[in-house]
Amino acid sequence: MPALIPTSFTAKITFLGRVPDREASLRSEPLDEVFASFSGVAGEDHGGETRASCSRVISQHPRGTTIRNVRQFAIVSAEEMAEVTAKMGVDHFDPTWVGASMVIEGLPDFTHLPPSSRLQSEAGTTLVVDMENRPCHLPAKVIDEDAPGHGKAFKAAAKGKRGITAWVEREGPLKLGDTLVLHIPDQPVWPHLEAARKG
């Protein structure tokens, strides 16, 4: 039995983008297609096979430590972002606000996909789900540029709906309109999770 199970769940790519310089702005620039290499997308500031560790892994590594980059893609769900923007009180969601590298449509409860799930295109391009991408305050400035006064509402509104980060397992092209098939790990949820959190 394979360790990863192809499912009947599919998603459609509705947006692709990249952040050229996150020091200048988190805003991503829209693209029609990208080549997903083992380093991510060319010209993407979050790309590279390695990265400097940040606050998300501060319990494991001193800040700035060189670690494997499993955050090459920041992927969000069109359905979840519609819920987020409704909570924020804005009419529409602009994926460039949050530095999205991809928006997909069609997968339920997308942010909570099991880590190590795969999203695979018809061309074979394969992205591995790292984990939930927790909301932060950084999109607020970009959102306020287009929807003044609404940026501060993003972090709370996006809790549990911010999407996931992912890395490239198999290189290949990705383009708008591509269908991605969800593959999930064939294993039960670890039964000691609650005890580990309390410990």
For each residue, the residues with C-beta under 8 A, 3 or more apart:
1: 186
2: 5 186
3: 185 186 187
4: 118 183 184 185 186
5: 2 183 184 185 186
6: 181 182 183
7: 181 182 183 184
8:
9: 106 107 108 181 182
10: 106 107 179 180 181 182
11: 104 105 106 107 110 119 179 180 182
12: 104 105 106 177 178 179 180
13: 16 102 103 104 174 175 176 177 178 179 180
14: 78 103 104 105 176
15: 30 95 100 102 103 176
16: 13 30 31 32 33 34 101 102 174 175 176
17: 28 29 30 31 95 96 99 100 101 102
18: 28 29 31 34 41 43 44 45 101
19: 22 25 26 27 28 29 44 45 46 99 101
20: 24 29 43 44 45
21: 24 25 45
22: 19 25 26 45 46 99
23: 45
24: 20 21
25: 19 21 22 141 142
26: 19 22 97 98 99 138 139 141 142
27: 19 96 97 99 142
28: 17 18 19 95 96 98 99 100 101
29: 17 18 19 20 96
30: 15 16 17 96
31: 16 17 18 34
32: 16 175 176
33: 16 173 174 175 176
34: 16 18 31 41 42 101 173 174 175
35: 41 42 171 172 173 174
36: 40 41 72 73 125 127 168 171 172 173 174
37: 40 41 42 168 171
38: 49 168 171
39: 42 47 48 49 72 168
40: 36 37 44 46 47 48 69 72 73 167 168
41: 18 34 35 36 37 44 47 72 73 101
42: 34 35 37 39 47
43: 18 20 47
44: 18 19 20 40 41 47 72 101
45: 18 19 20 21 22 23
46: 19 22 40 51 69 71 72 73 74 99 101
47: 39 40 41 42 43 44 69 72
48: 39 40 51 69 72
49: 38 39 68 69
50: 66 67 68 69
51: 46 48 54 66 67 68 69 71
52: 63 64 65 66 67
53: 57 58 60 61 62 63 64 65 66 67
54: 51 57 58 63
55: 58 63
56: 134
57: 53 54 60 61 67
58: 53 54 55 61 62 63
59:
60: 53 57
61: 53 57 58 65 67
62: 53 58 65
63: 52 53 54 55 58
64: 52 53
65: 52 53 61 62
66: 50 51 52 53
67: 50 51 52 53 57 61
68: 49 50 51
69: 40 46 47 48 49 50 51 72 167
70: 128 130 165 166 167
71: 46 51 74 130 165 167
72: 36 39 40 41 44 46 47 48 69 101 165 166 167 168
73: 36 40 41 46 101 102 127 165 166 167 168
74: 46 71 98 99 100 101 102 133 163 165
75: 100 101 102 103 104 110 119 127 163 164 165 166
76: 80 81 95 98 100 102 103 104 110 133 162 163
77: 80 81 103 104 105 107 110 111 161 163
78: 14 81 82 93 103 104 105
79: 82 83 105 108 110
80: 76 77 83 84 110 111 161 163
81: 76 77 78 84 85 93 95 103 161
82: 78 79 85 86 93
83: 79 80 86 87 161
84: 80 81 87 88 93 154 157 158 161
85: 81 82 88 90 91 92 93 157
86: 82 83 89
87: 83 84 153 156 157
88: 84 85 143 147 150 153 154 157
89: 86 150 153
90: 85 93 143 147 150
91: 85
92: 85
93: 78 81 82 84 85 90 97
94: 97 146
95: 15 17 28 76 81 98 100 103
96: 17 27 28 29 30 99 100 142
97: 26 27 93 94 139 142 143 146 154
98: 26 28 74 76 95 139 142 154 158 162
99: 17 19 22 26 27 28 46 74 96 138 139 142
100: 15 17 28 74 75 76 95 96 103 163
101: 16 17 18 19 28 34 41 44 46 72 73 74 75
102: 13 15 16 17 73 74 75 76 174
103: 13 14 15 75 76 77 78 81 95 100
104: 11 12 13 14 75 76 77 78 107 110 119 180
105: 11 12 14 77 78 79
106: 9 10 11 12
107: 9 10 11 77 104 110 113 182
108: 9 79
109: 112 113
110: 11 75 76 77 79 80 104 107 113 163 164
111: 77 80 132 133 160 161 162 163 164
112: 109 132 160
113: 107 109 110 117 129 164 182 184
114: 117 129 184 185
115: 129 130 131
116: 128 129 185
117: 113 114 128 129 182 183 184 185
118: 4 126 127 128 129 169 182 183
119: 11 75 104 126 127 129 166 180 181 182 183
120: 124 125 126 127 170 180 181 183
121: 124 125 126 172 173 174 178 179 180 181
122: 178 179
123: 172 173 178
124: 120 121 170 172
125: 36 120 121 168 170 171 172 173 174
126: 118 119 120 121 168 169 170 172
127: 36 73 75 118 119 120 166 167 168 169 180
128: 70 116 117 118 166 167 168 169
129: 113 114 115 116 117 118 119 164 165 166
130: 70 71 115 164 165 166 167
131: 115 164 165
132: 111 112 160 162 163 164
133: 74 76 111 162 163 164 165
134: 56 162
135: 154 155 156 158 159 162
136: 139 155
137: 140 154 155
138: 26 99 141 142
139: 26 97 98 99 136 142 143 151 154
140: 137 143 144 151 152 154 155
141: 25 26 138 144 145 151
142: 25 26 27 96 97 98 99 138 139 145 146 151
143: 88 90 97 139 140 146 147 150 151 154
144: 140 141 147 148 149 150 151 152
145: 141 142 148
146: 94 97 142 143
147: 88 90 143 144 150 151
148: 144 145
149: 144 152
150: 88 89 90 143 144 147 153 154
151: 139 140 141 142 143 144 147 154
152: 140 144 149 155
153: 87 88 89 150 156 157
154: 84 88 97 98 135 137 139 140 143 150 151 157 158
155: 135 136 137 140 152 158 159
156: 87 135 153 159
157: 84 85 87 88 153 154 161
158: 84 98 135 154 155 161 162
159: 135 155 156 162
160: 111 112 132
161: 77 80 81 83 84 111 157 158
162: 76 98 111 132 133 134 135 158 159
163: 74 75 76 77 80 100 110 111 132 133
164: 75 110 111 113 129 130 131 132 133
165: 70 71 72 73 74 75 129 130 131 133
166: 70 72 73 75 119 127 128 129 130
167: 40 69 70 71 72 73 127 128 130
168: 36 37 38 39 40 72 73 125 126 127 128 171
169: 118 126 127 128
170: 120 124 125 126
171: 35 36 37 38 125 168
172: 35 36 121 123 124 125 126
173: 33 34 35 36 121 123 125
174: 13 16 33 34 35 36 102 121 125 178
175: 13 16 32 33 34 178
176: 13 14 15 16 32 33
177: 12 13
178: 12 13 121 122 123 174 175
179: 10 11 12 13 121 122
180: 10 11 12 13 104 119 120 121 127
181: 6 7 9 10 119 120 121
182: 6 7 9 10 11 107 113 117 118 119
183: 4 5 6 7 117 118 119 120
184: 4 5 7 113 114 117
185: 3 4 5 114 116 117
186: 1 2 3 4 5
187: 3
188: 191
189: 193
190: 193 196
191: 188
192: 195 196
193: 189 190 196 197
194: 197 198
195: 192 198 199
196: 190 192 193 199
197: 193 194
198: 194 195
199: 195 196
